[in-house]
Amino acid sequence: MRYISTRGNSPVLPFEETMLTGLAPDGGLYVPETIPQLSADTIAAMAGQSYEDIAFTVMWPFIGDTFTEDEFRALIANAYQGFGHISRAPLKQVGDNQWLCELFHGPTLAFKDFAMQLIGQMFAHVLKRRGESITIVGATSGDTGSAAIEAFKGLANVDVCILYPHGRVSDVQRRQMTTPTEANVHALAVDGTFDDCQRHLKDMFADHAFRDEVRLAAVNSINWARVMAQVVYYFTAATSLGAPGRPVSFTVPTGNFGDIFAGFIAKEMGLPIDRLVIATNQNDILHRCMTSGAYAKSGVKPSISPSMDIEVSSNFERALFWAHDKDGTAVAALMDDLKAGAFHVSDNAMAALRATYDSGMADEATTSATITKTLKTSAELVCPHTAVGLHVAAEQAQPATPMITLATAHPAKFPAAVKEATGIHPPLPARMADLFERPERVTRVANDLGQLQTTIRGMRAS
Ligand SMILES: *Cc1c(COP(=O)(O)O)cnc(C)c1O
């Protein structure tokens, strides 16, 4: 399997280099040159198989010769053994032909664990073989940082340093980053905003001397390996409900478009997905684009579903690449326009997008009301991101086709919004009930690139 850039102007890479590189040198995102196909028989055989077995079947065609079959099976087993549910991504019925796919049974209670846990295993294996070590540096507004820490803690040849804005993440999110005891984990509380953290991160990557000195690496949401790992649960969910014998639809609470784009890959591989529905919160740039063809920034408004408070939806570029018949030059032109604040999608490309995706949005009051209503009608406490999805799913549902909404986080991760809507403070799962008793370890750093670099150098040496 070979990987090409969505902007058409980067070297073609095998899986291993694609995973280690992340962003393509031309600024584009790596995608598979061709999408592997699974036959209806192969898909039918998944019914009743374990998550791990289905994961192997779905991902193996993307891997090339990076791992042997046995090695890859072992990495998958390690990645998901710490999940709190034997099915990994269980389904729950919440209405007539309406389902939730619970993606929050991983160590940090959000769906990002599915990709990050596997990436941790794959990175560690490859680095050991190559005799290399790296420093993973990430900036987080909450969920990604803890998922990266849980994935890389205790692994050889890796240090993981996560920058977060001091005082601006929830208590649960902070404690998930500051309580792991492994020596290769470093939480850095920056005296600034999330945007400051992201800017410092970009500047560190642009500082080539520093980048090479600490062997800087990133595992952000544009890494192809993250998308690949997310394809799996579309197969487990759909085959549980009768695919390939009948089609199913998915609604996906969307920010950076990584999770829903994995659904597109599943569909292209042969899974009969009828509709893929983009669900946005009040930051509805994707819904506006699907409606009008204009992708135009208007400023991010903080919401109760903060992991979707995004205006530059990076993985949407991958969808645009297919909508433009894989014309990298056309995609590069759109991304150039975006620097000035907006781009316009042609009628042909919009028709291609609409052939796969629908869209909808839930404002703040609707999100909260959906949390309240879901508790009443199906006795489920849902997180605000999931509630956005459920509202849009109900709008778009076709009675004959199962509609599966991805439940992207555990309600206990966003207790304030859940309590406000239901009066109930959602408890943490038993396996992490002592999170608030565990000692915290964090390094407070000034909002300054030079001081951050000095701190990271010192952490790596230790
Ligand atoms: C990251 C995240 C999302 C958005 O996922 P994308 O892949 O960025 O579209 C939705 N919900 C939760 C809880 C998240 O952490």
Ligand as a Chemical Component Dictionary entry (heavy atoms), coordinates in Angstrom:
data_LIG
# 
_chem_comp.id                   LIG 
_chem_comp.type                 NON-POLYMER 
_chem_comp.pdbx_formal_charge   0 
_chem_comp.three_letter_code    LIG 
# 
loop_
_chem_comp_atom.comp_id 
_chem_comp_atom.atom_id 
_chem_comp_atom.alt_atom_id 
_chem_comp_atom.type_symbol 
_chem_comp_atom.charge 
_chem_comp_atom.model_Cartn_x 
_chem_comp_atom.model_Cartn_y 
_chem_comp_atom.model_Cartn_z 
_chem_comp_atom.pdbx_ordinal 
LIG C1 C1 C 0 -12.338 14.873 19.056 1  
LIG C2 C2 C 0 -13.773 14.744 19.456 2  
LIG C3 C3 C 0 -14.834 14.927 18.529 3  
LIG C4 C4 C 0 -14.596 15.356 17.109 4  
LIG O1 O1 O 0 -13.986 14.351 16.353 5  
LIG P1 P1 P 0 -13.295 14.713 14.946 6  
LIG O2 O2 O 0 -12.615 13.477 14.496 7  
LIG O3 O3 O 0 -12.358 15.838 15.239 8  
LIG O4 O4 O 0 -14.396 15.121 14.026 9  
LIG C5 C5 C 0 -16.128 14.717 18.976 10 
LIG N1 N1 N 0 -16.391 14.370 20.253 11 
LIG C6 C6 C 0 -15.411 14.192 21.166 12 
LIG C7 C7 C 0 -15.768 13.832 22.565 13 
LIG C8 C8 C 0 -14.063 14.362 20.811 14 
LIG O5 O5 O 0 -13.104 14.190 21.733 15 
# 
loop_
_chem_comp_bond.comp_id 
_chem_comp_bond.atom_id_1 
_chem_comp_bond.atom_id_2 
_chem_comp_bond.value_order 
_chem_comp_bond.pdbx_ordinal 
LIG C1 C2 SING 1  
LIG C2 C3 SING 2  
LIG C2 C8 DOUB 3  
LIG C3 C4 SING 4  
LIG C3 C5 DOUB 5  
LIG C4 O1 SING 6  
LIG O1 P1 SING 7  
LIG P1 O2 DOUB 8  
LIG P1 O3 SING 9  
LIG P1 O4 SING 10 
LIG C5 N1 SING 11 
LIG N1 C6 DOUB 12 
LIG C6 C7 SING 13 
LIG C6 C8 SING 14 
LIG C8 O5 SING 15 
# 
